[in-house]
Structure formats: C-alpha cells, structure tokens
Amino acid sequence: MDLVSDKSKILDTIDKVKDEANFVDIIPISARKNIYDLINTIKKYLPDGEKVYEDDDLTNVSLKFMMSEYVREKLLLLTHDEIPHTVSCYCEEYTDTGKTVNIRVVIVVDRENLKKIVIGKNGSMLKEVGILARRDMEHFLGKKVMLETYVKTLKDWRNSTKLLTELGFENEDN
C-alpha cells in the first residue's frame, strides 16, 4: 500500500479479488500506518470464549523453561555457527530459597565434538555462557542466582522418546 500511487487501482483490485475469492473482508495494510483496522476486523470474527491467561501473565512457559533458554541463547550467541541450533538446554533444578535461586541447566548435544566446543578450552566457553546467562536471570528474577551448567552428549537424543522423557521434555513445566 505504501508504494501505490493510484489508490483507485487498489480499490478496483480489492473488489475484483473479493468477488472472485469469496472473501468476507479485505483489509489493505500500510507498513507506515497502524494496523488497528486489521486487528479489529480479526477480532470481529473470533469466537467468544473463556480467558486462557490472566491479565498479568507475561508468558505461557515455565520459569524453568525460561532459565534454560537464557543458557541456550548465550551459547548460540557466543558460538555463532559452530553449534547447530538443535542444541538444547533443560533446567534440571530450580530452587528458590527466598534470597537466592539455585538453577542447574543441562546442555544437551548429540556429538562429542560439539561438547568440546561448548565447554571450550579449560572451560572458558561454558564459564562465559554461565556468566552472561546468570546476569540475565538475575535481572529477570530480581534476586541472586547460583547457576550450575554442565554438558551431556546424547547421540540421536531428539529421535528417542526415552531420552526426551528422561530429559523432561514431555513435562509441561519445561
């Protein structure tokens, strides 16, 4: 819409497409202007139902999952293309003692050479990942975090129901 100089051509095209495709509504959208007309049109066709989330809910994932994703994010950030995006992290422990939170995250890779990259020379990569992830966790949680990370090599783990279950991926809290 932003690039069209003759708006009447747009209206003709909309009428033609609407008739041919049997659309109920067509909403032209501009990247430069708000999209409230589109949002309101979509809302008009959505069925009424019960609230799924409370007004103050920020996300639909658990704290354990979020903490493991902080570790995964930092790992991917620091290793660039050395580590495939199939690397996964699982929060094995999340214990809130009031003043601090103890968190243990397992980094799961499927090849031994990836484990070496994740750990780094003398543990340098794993240490840096932990420092950056812990900083974000503390900021998010608003308290001190004691973070422990370790790396597991599990060959072909993504295709094993048993390993997925053992890692906790079948559980909603992950």
Disulfide bonds with the S-S distance in Angstrom:
none
